[in-house]
């Protein structure tokens, strides 16, 4: 049975009384902590692991006519995120050692329409990253890590989530780092961070400092411009 401490209750009350349920100072603090833990320049908190994968695909420009190779053994969200972006998931079998994408089968599945590979680190076990990275580099393909279940896992001393252009985590209640619901995107790219940040906030270039004057009793009187620059 989960033990709820006074500290836990105090944290929830502090959040409720602040007027910020999302996108506030605690969100920013979490993003900074996750980026430090994983070892990336940026982390972005979103509503779910599926949303994280969706934003990753959209920020990389994947869309109609593009094919993304995903493992046949994974939760359905991996393929759904590709479909949400308008691209086509191509399911490829796994290998028996890690239960991750089989690099040899991935190579056979590549076509001129293939734009990305999305390996999944099943149950926290890193997949055959070395071979997949080499293959993506040789074939000029994007690598997106579905690390929904792999918080804190490492490969050759480096944290999972840092090998692809973007890494995506889930903090849903069944995950190894549960928070009820939510997702995370990590990246070293300033450009990809900015695109994900816009997409999660209705296409706006939202930064916490823009809401310095936010008051819960006058929620529409802040300095937020409501300028949407892209899909969100």
URVEN-V32940 format. One line per field, one symbol per residue. phi: phi as a letter, one per 20 degrees, with the letter a starting at -180 (. if undefined). psi: psi as a letter, one per 20 degrees, with the letter a starting at -180 (. if undefined). Layout:
# URVEN-V32940
phi = ???
psi = ???
This chain:
# URVEN-V32940
phi = .fedefffffffffffffndebmdgfffffffffgfffndfcbcecfafffffffffffemfagnedcecffdafgggfffffgfnedfdecfddffdmdgegfffgfefcgefdbccfdeflnegfffgffffffffeldfddeedgddgnfcclndffodeefbcccdcffeefcebnaqbbdcaeefffgfffffffcmneeecgffdfefcffcfeefefeleeeafb
psi = ppporhggghggggggihiohqjahhgghgghggggghkrhqqppahrhghghghgghhjjpbpiqpppqqhnrqhhghhhgghijappopqrrqigikrpohghghhiprhiphqpnqpnpkjopamhghhggghghjlqqpppnkhjkpiqqoljppqijhrhqqpqqkrhirimqkfqrrppqqiphghgggggghilkjqmpqhhhkhjpphimhjjajphkooiaq.
